[in-house]
Structure formats: C-alpha cells, structure tokens
Amino acid sequence: MNTRVLLWALFFLQIFVLLAIAISYHPQGVWADQEILYALHGTSNPVLDKFASFFTNLGIYGATTPILLLLSLVLAYQQKWRYLLYVAITALGSIALTYETKVFFPYSSPSLAINLSLA
C-alpha cells in the first residue's frame, strides 16, 4: 500500500477519534453543535427536507441491505470472489463499527425545538 495514502487515512481517522473523545467529555454537545443545527434549521424548506430525508433513509438497513445483496449477487454471478469477499468484509466491518460506536459513545442531539422557542 502506498505510504502517503496510509498516512492520509490515519490522519482522517485521528480527526474522528478526537471528535469522539470531545463528545464523550462534553455530553451536552460540542462547541459548534447547536450553531450548526440552528443554521441548518434556518435554511429549511420542503424541497430540502425531502432531499435530506431521501439520503437519510438510504443509510438505514432497509435500504442498504438490498443494494448490498444485489451487488453481492452480481459479483458472485461474475465469479469475482475477491471483490465479493471485500464487499462482505467491508459490510460486516461497517455494521460492527457502527454498533460499537453507538454503544461506547452514546449521543443524543440537542433538543432544537425547545431552544428555538427561547431564541
């Protein structure tokens, strides 16, 4: 593997580790959390809401599982076993990392409705 690619991957991984540590020490939220939510809520409109809802729903298991199964079937049909193994390991690793992250770093978003009524 190229050393430069590995260093960039470790750099970005370190950013996420530092963000997770910051969230664990500040359960009320990190310094820019509410400001970002206020800015996003201020630009809300029905078209953007549907757009965001569509992409949010792509991340749930009900949407990713059929895509993953279809990709796996295509790779198995083409007998590309290494790619199929890569997809399987990546999917299982993603599920494990997501679960463990939610267990070790529980985080709930700030209540935006209450805060906007006070602003």
Residue frames as qw, qx, qy, qz and C-alpha x, y, z in Angstrom:
[[0.000, 0.889, 0.457, 0.000, 0.00, 0.00, 0.00],
 [0.344, 0.632, -0.037, 0.693, 1.17, 3.49, -0.74],
 [0.423, -0.250, -0.520, 0.698, 2.57, 5.18, 2.38],
 [0.076, -0.077, -0.015, -0.994, 1.01, 8.53, 1.52],
 [0.554, -0.332, -0.504, -0.574, -2.48, 7.01, 1.27],
 [0.639, -0.341, -0.644, 0.245, -2.00, 5.24, 4.59],
 [0.278, -0.127, -0.343, 0.888, -0.89, 8.46, 6.29],
 [0.292, -0.182, -0.190, -0.919, -3.91, 10.37, 4.96],
 [0.644, -0.357, -0.611, -0.291, -6.23, 7.59, 6.12],
 [0.558, -0.305, -0.572, 0.518, -4.69, 7.68, 9.59],
 [0.078, 0.045, -0.121, 0.989, -4.93, 11.47, 9.66],
 [0.473, -0.274, -0.305, -0.780, -8.66, 11.44, 8.93],
 [0.688, -0.331, -0.645, 0.019, -9.20, 8.56, 11.35],
 [0.399, -0.136, -0.469, 0.776, -7.48, 10.63, 14.04],
 [0.206, -0.195, -0.056, -0.957, -9.91, 13.50, 13.41],
 [0.670, -0.342, -0.455, -0.477, -12.86, 11.19, 14.06],
 [0.656, -0.236, -0.605, 0.384, -11.20, 9.78, 17.18],
 [0.188, -0.006, -0.304, 0.934, -10.65, 13.29, 18.55],
 [0.420, -0.259, -0.229, -0.839, -14.26, 14.20, 17.77],
 [0.726, -0.328, -0.586, -0.146, -15.49, 11.08, 19.59],
 [0.513, -0.175, -0.529, 0.653, -13.35, 11.95, 22.61],
 [0.052, -0.127, 0.087, -0.987, -14.66, 15.52, 22.61],
 [0.590, -0.322, -0.386, -0.632, -18.24, 14.26, 22.52],
 [0.708, -0.292, -0.625, 0.152, -17.59, 11.82, 25.37],
 [0.371, -0.144, -0.424, 0.813, -16.21, 14.63, 27.57],
 [0.208, 0.137, 0.091, -0.964, -19.00, 17.06, 26.65],
 [0.166, 0.347, 0.922, 0.045, -22.31, 15.17, 26.65],
 [0.225, 0.717, 0.369, -0.546, -24.25, 18.43, 26.25],
 [0.653, 0.714, 0.216, 0.131, -22.66, 18.81, 22.80],
 [0.632, -0.041, 0.111, 0.766, -19.51, 20.12, 21.24],
 [0.128, -0.460, -0.115, 0.871, -18.97, 23.86, 20.83],
 [0.199, 0.215, -0.400, -0.868, -20.44, 24.25, 17.34],
 [0.082, 0.254, 0.961, 0.075, -23.19, 21.64, 17.55],
 [0.161, 0.695, 0.592, -0.375, -26.13, 23.93, 18.25],
 [0.097, 0.646, -0.200, -0.731, -24.88, 26.66, 15.91],
 [0.024, 0.139, -0.837, -0.530, -24.74, 24.19, 13.03],
 [0.072, 0.451, 0.889, -0.040, -28.23, 22.91, 13.86],
 [0.124, 0.728, 0.307, -0.601, -29.60, 26.48, 14.01],
 [0.087, 0.497, -0.473, -0.722, -28.02, 27.31, 10.64],
 [0.016, -0.065, -0.930, -0.362, -29.43, 24.16, 9.03],
 [0.081, 0.578, 0.771, -0.255, -32.86, 24.72, 10.55],
 [0.097, 0.662, 0.068, -0.740, -32.86, 28.31, 9.28],
 [0.187, 0.366, -0.612, -0.675, -32.45, 27.15, 5.66],
 [0.333, 0.192, 0.917, -0.108, -35.22, 24.58, 5.92],
 [0.523, 0.286, -0.160, -0.787, -37.75, 24.29, 3.08],
 [0.879, 0.089, 0.331, -0.333, -39.91, 21.40, 1.80],
 [0.778, 0.551, -0.301, -0.023, -37.62, 20.53, -1.13],
 [0.192, 0.592, -0.705, 0.340, -34.52, 20.33, 1.05],
 [0.609, -0.272, 0.576, -0.473, -36.45, 18.35, 3.66],
 [0.939, 0.249, 0.098, -0.215, -37.39, 15.72, 1.06],
 [0.584, 0.639, -0.474, 0.162, -33.80, 15.68, -0.25],
 [0.100, -0.532, 0.719, -0.436, -32.35, 15.19, 3.24],
 [0.776, -0.104, 0.439, -0.440, -34.99, 12.60, 4.13],
 [0.889, 0.405, -0.171, -0.126, -34.19, 10.59, 0.98],
 [0.488, 0.560, -0.598, 0.300, -30.46, 10.45, 1.73],
 [0.373, -0.428, 0.635, -0.524, -31.06, 9.77, 5.41],
 [0.889, 0.034, 0.265, -0.372, -33.26, 6.81, 4.53],
 [0.749, 0.501, -0.434, 0.008, -30.50, 5.41, 2.30],
 [0.114, 0.550, -0.720, 0.407, -28.40, 4.90, 5.41],
 [0.703, -0.243, 0.464, -0.481, -30.83, 2.59, 7.18],
 [0.359, -0.203, 0.903, 0.120, -30.53, -1.18, 6.87],
 [0.612, 0.494, 0.573, -0.230, -33.74, -1.47, 4.88],
 [0.499, 0.836, -0.089, -0.211, -32.16, 0.46, 2.02],
 [0.029, 0.721, -0.682, -0.121, -28.55, -0.66, 2.21],
 [0.606, -0.137, 0.780, -0.077, -29.28, -4.37, 2.56],
 [0.766, 0.524, 0.363, -0.081, -30.98, -4.79, -0.86],
 [0.371, 0.870, -0.319, -0.063, -28.21, -2.79, -2.56],
 [0.259, -0.596, 0.759, -0.033, -25.57, -4.89, -0.82],
 [0.718, 0.082, 0.685, -0.095, -27.33, -8.14, -1.73],
 [0.684, 0.711, 0.123, -0.108, -27.72, -7.08, -5.36],
 [0.178, 0.833, -0.523, -0.025, -24.04, -6.15, -5.57],
 [0.460, -0.388, 0.795, -0.075, -23.08, -9.46, -3.96],
 [0.784, 0.327, 0.515, -0.117, -25.24, -11.44, -6.40],
 [0.558, 0.815, -0.138, -0.078, -23.72, -9.64, -9.38],
 [0.023, -0.733, 0.679, -0.033, -20.20, -10.29, -8.12],
 [0.619, -0.152, 0.762, -0.114, -21.00, -13.95, -7.41],
 [0.775, 0.541, 0.294, -0.140, -22.53, -14.36, -10.87],
 [0.463, 0.829, -0.313, 0.032, -19.40, -12.87, -12.44],
 [0.935, -0.149, -0.171, 0.272, -17.27, -15.11, -10.19],
 [0.259, 0.671, -0.319, 0.617, -15.26, -12.20, -8.83],
 [0.740, -0.445, -0.486, 0.135, -14.61, -13.87, -5.49],
 [0.479, -0.067, -0.296, 0.824, -12.02, -11.40, -4.19],
 [0.143, -0.308, -0.096, -0.936, -14.35, -8.46, -4.78],
 [0.656, -0.466, -0.458, -0.377, -17.18, -10.39, -3.15],
 [0.697, -0.308, -0.466, 0.449, -15.01, -11.14, -0.13],
 [0.246, 0.101, -0.139, 0.954, -14.02, -7.46, 0.05],
 [0.383, -0.418, -0.261, -0.781, -17.67, -6.36, -0.04],
 [0.741, -0.443, -0.498, -0.084, -18.61, -8.89, 2.67],
 [0.602, -0.203, -0.388, 0.667, -15.75, -7.89, 4.98],
 [0.065, 0.214, -0.004, 0.975, -16.46, -4.20, 4.43],
 [0.513, -0.472, -0.367, -0.615, -20.18, -4.62, 5.16],
 [0.756, -0.433, -0.470, 0.141, -19.60, -6.66, 8.32],
 [0.493, -0.062, -0.269, 0.825, -16.93, -4.23, 9.50],
 [0.118, -0.354, -0.129, -0.919, -19.23, -1.29, 8.91],
 [0.651, -0.521, -0.417, -0.362, -22.02, -2.91, 10.89],
 [0.738, -0.325, -0.416, 0.419, -19.66, -3.77, 13.76],
 [0.339, 0.079, -0.148, 0.926, -18.11, -0.29, 13.86],
 [0.296, -0.460, -0.238, -0.803, -21.48, 1.44, 13.77],
 [0.728, -0.511, -0.436, -0.140, -22.84, -0.72, 16.59],
 [0.690, -0.247, -0.343, 0.588, -19.76, -0.35, 18.78],
 [0.175, 0.254, -0.024, 0.951, -19.60, 3.39, 18.23],
 [0.459, -0.527, -0.268, -0.663, -23.22, 3.78, 19.31],
 [0.788, -0.448, -0.412, 0.096, -22.59, 1.63, 22.39],
 [0.644, -0.187, -0.240, 0.702, -19.37, 3.31, 23.53],
 [0.120, -0.074, -0.010, 0.990, -20.27, 6.88, 22.58],
 [0.060, 0.675, 0.735, 0.022, -24.00, 7.36, 23.17],
 [0.106, -0.166, 0.042, 0.980, -25.03, 10.78, 21.92],
 [0.196, 0.709, 0.677, -0.016, -28.37, 12.46, 21.57],
 [0.254, 0.447, 0.228, 0.827, -28.81, 15.58, 19.52],
 [0.002, 0.176, 0.419, -0.891, -29.77, 18.74, 21.39],
 [0.204, 0.650, 0.723, -0.115, -33.46, 19.48, 21.51],
 [0.231, 0.138, 0.304, 0.914, -33.78, 22.07, 18.76],
 [0.200, -0.659, -0.568, -0.450, -37.49, 22.82, 19.19],
 [0.493, -0.752, -0.344, 0.271, -37.11, 23.96, 22.79],
 [0.488, -0.342, 0.093, 0.798, -34.01, 26.02, 22.03],
 [0.159, 0.330, 0.461, 0.808, -35.59, 27.78, 19.04],
 [0.278, -0.781, -0.509, -0.233, -38.57, 28.86, 21.11],
 [0.520, -0.707, -0.158, 0.453, -36.19, 30.52, 23.57],
 [0.498, -0.049, 0.272, 0.822, -34.11, 32.24, 20.87]]
